[in-house]
């Protein structure tokens, strides 16, 4: 992509492997809201050394950071993996994966997703997975079971992001939480897209929360899936959003709110539906229409605001990215249904371009995944 709204398919060179990299043939790759934001020109996460954004005209971007693949070749120093293994990948290149010494303070503390030298496939300028082949660090690779489809494996990354965000919220200084003297009675999820639906399933199936979960959205298919996964749904097109979500909750305000829309307008009314000292998990990206003055009531009511980025983090004894491993296990054990939220499938890069130019604007679109080999 050389310009916003200009996604083209072309030829690139086969990636050359460094000593500690493996070459993947991409089997499946998912579309993400981040991809759409970059495509629309609403977001740019590729910065120069002075933290100034680098335009697509200056440095074109190959998108794609949710993916699974098969190892096709090994770097000279790779001994841990073998050709033919099917894998998912932590898409953040860090001090650990680049064999940097000394490592930065974030990698040392287990927060490698915040690596001072980190780079993200398909997001910060380096090649992403909307390609036939991709070179990735061997340290970032996680093998998957033979019976797991490439499509389900590709969605380990977005689920990992949700698990990481939930961990961030849990580590915050919350007045209300799922256990303790001030329990959460009801949860409001803003946005019933892929992230909102994964949060909903996490709360029901992993956290085992049996209280009210309200999901507010504008798209019918999103609301249908939210209801299917155990939420009370609110179509915010039918009136004043604040009045609608409060009515759905019996007039009570919410102790825990998850912002998964990326739409800054929601901050104009969220303070009217949150309890004092409630927790807001800020997950959605974008917020290009956010008014800075909207944060004043959040300050006055002493809300706890938790934020998150990505799915990377601490490593296990064998170097496995732990959040990805947890997400993979949840999908394998069918605690989370990722396949149900995939409404559009594509068999080639040429078809995938339709997700950006056409399909993502449709009311029935929830998530698109390109699958070239789904064994």
C-alpha positions in Angstrom: 0.0 0.0 0.0 1.6 3.2 -1.2 -1.2 5.6 -0.4 -4.3 5.6 1.9 -7.2 3.8 0.2 -4.8 2.3 -2.4 -4.3 -1.4 -1.7 -2.6 -3.1 -4.6 -1.4 -6.7 -5.3 2.1 -7.0 -6.7 5.4 -9.0 -6.7 8.0 -8.7 -3.9 11.3 -10.5 -3.4 11.3 -13.7 -1.3 12.5 -12.6 2.2 16.1 -13.4 3.0 16.6 -15.2 6.3 19.0 -14.1 9.0 20.6 -16.7 11.3 17.7 -16.9 13.7 14.7 -16.6 11.4 12.3 -19.0 9.8 10.5 -18.6 6.5 6.7 -19.0 6.7 4.3 -19.7 3.9 1.2 -17.9 5.0 -1.8 -20.2 5.4 -4.3 -17.7 6.8 -4.4 -14.0 7.7 -7.1 -12.0 9.4 -8.2 -8.4 8.8 -8.2 -6.2 11.9 -9.5 -2.7 12.7 -5.9 -1.6 12.8 -5.5 -2.6 9.2 -8.6 -0.7 8.2 -7.4 2.4 10.1 -4.1 2.4 8.3 -5.8 1.8 5.0 -8.2 4.7 5.5 -5.3 7.0 6.5 -6.8 7.5 10.0 -3.8 5.9 11.8 -0.1 5.6 11.3 2.1 3.6 13.6 5.3 3.8 11.6 7.6 6.5 13.1 11.1 7.7 12.5 13.7 8.1 15.2 12.2 11.4 16.2 8.7 9.8 16.6 7.4 11.5 13.5 5.0 9.4 11.4 6.4 8.1 8.1 3.9 8.5 5.3 2.9 5.6 3.1 4.2 7.5 0.1 7.7 7.5 1.7 7.5 3.9 3.0 4.8 1.7 1.6 3.3 -0.9 3.9 2.4 -4.6 3.5 -0.4 -5.1 6.1 -1.3 -8.2 8.0 -0.5 -9.1 11.6 -3.0 -11.9 12.5 -1.7 -15.0 10.8 -0.7 -18.7 10.8 1.6 -20.5 8.5 3.9 -23.4 7.7 7.6 -23.3 8.1 9.3 -23.6 4.6 12.9 -22.8 5.4 15.2 -22.3 8.4 18.0 -19.8 9.1 21.5 -21.3 9.6 21.3 -21.1 13.5 17.7 -22.5 13.9 17.7 -25.9 15.5 14.4 -25.7 17.5 12.0 -25.9 14.6 11.7 -28.0 11.5 10.4 -27.6 8.0 6.7 -28.4 7.6 5.7 -27.4 11.1 2.5 -25.4 11.3 2.7 -22.4 13.6 1.4 -19.1 14.9 3.6 -16.1 15.5 4.0 -13.3 18.1 4.2 -10.6 15.5 6.3 -8.2 17.6 10.1 -8.2 17.0 11.8 -7.4 20.3 15.2 -7.4 22.0 14.7 -11.1 22.8 13.8 -12.1 19.3 16.6 -10.0 17.8 19.2 -11.3 20.2 20.0 -7.8 21.4 22.3 -7.3 24.4 21.7 -5.8 26.7 17.9 -6.0 26.4 15.8 -2.9 27.1 14.1 -2.4 30.5 10.7 -3.5 29.1 11.9 -6.8 27.7 13.8 -7.4 30.9 10.7 -6.9 33.0 8.4 -9.1 30.8 6.7 -6.3 29.0 8.3 -7.0 25.6 5.3 -5.6 23.7 6.6 -2.2 24.8 10.2 -2.9 23.7 12.1 0.3 23.1 13.4 -1.1 19.8 10.3 -3.2 18.9 8.7 -3.4 15.5 5.4 -5.0 14.5 4.7 -7.0 11.3 2.3 -5.2 9.1 1.9 -2.2 11.4 5.2 -0.3 12.0 6.7 -0.4 8.5 8.1 -4.0 8.4 6.4 -6.5 6.1 3.2 -8.1 7.2 1.4 -11.3 6.4 -0.7 -10.1 3.4 1.9 -11.9 1.3 2.8 -15.4 0.3 5.9 -15.6 2.4 7.1 -13.9 5.6 10.3 -14.2 7.6 9.9 -14.2 11.4 12.2 -14.7 14.4 12.4 -18.3 15.6 11.8 -17.1 19.2 8.4 -15.8 18.2 7.1 -19.1 16.8 4.5 -21.3 18.6 3.6 -24.7 17.1 -0.1 -25.6 16.7 -1.9 -28.9 16.9 -2.4 -30.8 13.6 -6.2 -30.7 14.0 -6.4 -26.9 14.4 -7.4 -25.2 11.2 -5.3 -22.4 9.8 -8.2 -20.0 10.1 -8.7 -20.6 13.9 -5.0 -20.4 14.4 -4.7 -17.0 12.7 -7.1 -15.6 15.3 -4.8 -16.5 18.2 -3.4 -12.9 17.9 -6.6 -11.0 18.4 -7.7 -13.2 21.2 -4.2 -12.7 22.7 -4.8 -8.9 22.6 -8.0 -9.3 24.5 -6.4 -11.5 27.1 -3.5 -9.1 27.5 -6.0 -6.2 27.9 -7.9 -8.1 30.5 -4.7 -8.7 32.4 -3.9 -5.0 32.3 -7.3 -4.1 33.7 -6.9 -6.7 36.5 -3.6 -5.2 37.5 -5.0 -1.7 37.8 -6.1 -0.2 41.1 -9.8 -1.0 40.7 -12.5 -0.3 43.2 -14.8 -2.8 41.5 -13.7 -6.2 40.3 -15.0 -9.7 39.8 -13.9 -10.8 43.2 -13.5 -8.8 46.5 -15.6 -6.5 48.6 -17.0 -4.4 45.7 -17.9 -6.9 43.0 -18.8 -5.9 39.5 -22.5 -6.3 38.9 -22.7 -5.3 35.3 -20.4 -4.8 32.3 -20.9 -2.5 29.3 -19.0 -3.4 26.1 -19.0 -0.6 23.6 -18.7 -2.3 20.2 -19.8 -5.8 19.2 -17.2 -6.3 16.5 -14.4 -8.9 16.7 -12.8 -7.5 19.9 -16.1 -6.9 21.7 -17.3 -10.4 20.9 -14.0 -11.9 22.1 -14.2 -9.9 25.3 -17.8 -11.1 25.8 -16.7 -14.8 25.4 -13.7 -14.2 27.7 -16.0 -12.8 30.5 -18.5 -15.6 30.1 -16.3 -18.7 29.5 -12.9 -17.9 31.1 -13.7 -15.3 33.8 -17.0 -17.1 34.4 -18.9 -13.9 35.1 -22.6 -14.5 35.3 -23.8 -11.0 35.8 -25.3 -8.7 33.2 -23.2 -7.9 30.1 -24.6 -5.2 27.8 -23.2 -5.0 24.3 -24.0 -1.8 22.4 -23.5 -1.6 18.6 -24.9 -0.3 15.4 -24.6 -3.4 13.2 -27.3 -6.1 13.2 -24.9 -9.0 12.7 -22.7 -7.9 15.6 -25.8 -7.7 17.9 -27.0 -11.1 16.8 -23.7 -12.7 17.6 -23.5 -10.8 21.0 -26.9 -12.2 21.9 -25.8 -15.7 20.8 -22.7 -15.4 23.2 -24.8 -14.4 26.2 -25.2 -10.6 26.2 -28.1 -8.2 26.4 -27.8 -6.2 23.2 -28.6 -2.5 22.6 -28.9 -1.1 19.1 -27.7 2.5 19.6 -29.3 3.6 16.3 -32.7 3.5 18.0 -32.3 6.5 20.3 -30.0 8.1 22.9 -27.2 5.6 23.6 -26.9 6.5 27.3 -30.6 6.2 27.9 -30.7 2.9 26.0 -27.9 1.1 27.8 -29.1 2.3 31.2 -32.6 1.0 30.4 -31.1 -2.3 29.4 -29.4 -2.4 32.8 -32.5 -1.6 34.8 -31.4 2.0 35.3 -28.2 1.0 37.1 -24.8 2.4 36.2 -21.9 0.1 35.2 -18.8 -0.8 37.3 -16.7 -2.0 34.3 -16.8 -0.6 30.8 -14.9 -1.8 27.8 -14.4 0.6 24.9 -13.9 -1.5 21.8 -15.2 0.9 19.1 -12.5 3.4 18.4 -15.2 6.0 18.0 -14.4 9.1 20.1 -18.1 10.1 20.3 -18.8 7.5 22.9 -16.7 9.5 25.4 -19.3 12.3 25.3 -21.8 10.1 27.1 -19.9 7.3 28.8 -19.5 9.3 32.1 -23.3 9.4 32.4 -23.6 5.6 32.5 -20.5 4.7 34.7 -20.5 4.5 38.4 -18.1 6.7 40.4 -14.6 5.0 40.5 -15.6 2.6 37.8 -13.0 1.0 35.6 -12.7 1.8 31.9 -10.7 -0.5 29.7 -9.6 1.5 26.7 -9.1 -1.0 23.9 -10.5 0.5 20.7 -8.0 2.3 18.5 -8.5 5.4 16.4 -10.7 8.0 18.2 -9.9 10.5 15.5 -13.1 12.5 16.5 -12.3 12.6 20.2 -12.8 15.9 22.0 -10.2 16.5 24.7 -12.7 18.2 26.9 -14.7 15.0 27.3 -12.1 13.7 29.8 -13.0 16.3 32.4 -15.9 14.2 33.9 -13.7 11.1 33.9 -11.2 12.9 36.1 -13.8 14.3 38.4 -15.4 10.9 39.0 -12.0 9.3 39.7 -12.4 6.5 37.1 -9.7 4.0 36.7 -8.5 3.9 33.1 -6.6 0.8 31.9 -5.0 0.7 28.5 -3.4 -2.0 26.5 -1.4 -2.6 23.3 -0.8 -5.9 21.5 -0.6 -9.4 22.8 3.1 -9.9 23.6 4.5 -10.0 27.1 6.3 -12.4 29.4 8.1 -15.4 28.1 7.9 -19.0 29.4 10.9 -21.0 30.5 11.3 -22.2 26.9 10.9 -18.7 25.5 7.3 -19.2 24.4 5.3 -15.9 24.4 2.9 -16.7 27.2 -0.1 -14.6 26.2 -0.2 -16.3 22.7 0.2 -19.7 24.4 -2.9 -18.9 26.6 -4.9 -17.7 23.6 -4.0 -20.8 21.6 -5.0 -23.1 24.4 -8.3 -21.3 24.9 -9.1 -21.8 21.2 -8.0 -25.4 21.1 -10.1 -26.2 24.2 -13.0 -24.4 22.5 -13.5 -21.9 25.4 -13.6 -19.2 22.7 -15.3 -19.6 19.4 -13.3 -17.5 16.9 -14.7 -19.1 13.8 -18.2 -17.9 14.4 -17.2 -14.3 14.2 -15.7 -14.7 10.7 -18.3 -13.6 8.3 -16.2 -13.2 5.2 -13.5 -15.6 3.8 -11.1 -14.9 1.0 -8.9 -17.4 -0.9 -6.4 -15.0 -2.4 -4.7 -11.6 -1.9 -6.7 -10.3 -4.9 -10.0 -11.3 -3.1 -8.7 -9.9 0.2 -8.5 -6.5 -1.3 -12.4 -6.5 -1.4 -12.5 -6.6 2.4 -11.0 -3.1 2.4 -12.7 -1.5 -0.6 -16.1 -2.9 -0.2 -17.0 -5.6 2.4 -15.9 -3.9 5.6 -18.6 -1.2 5.0 -21.4 -3.8 4.9 -23.8 -4.2 7.8 -23.2 -8.0 7.9 -19.4 -7.7 8.0 -17.8 -8.7 11.3 -14.4 -10.1 10.4 -12.6 -11.2 7.2 -9.9 -13.9 6.9 -7.9 -14.9 3.9 -7.3 -18.7 3.9 -5.0 -20.1 1.3 -4.4 -23.5 3.0 -6.8 -24.5 5.8 -5.6 -27.9 6.8 
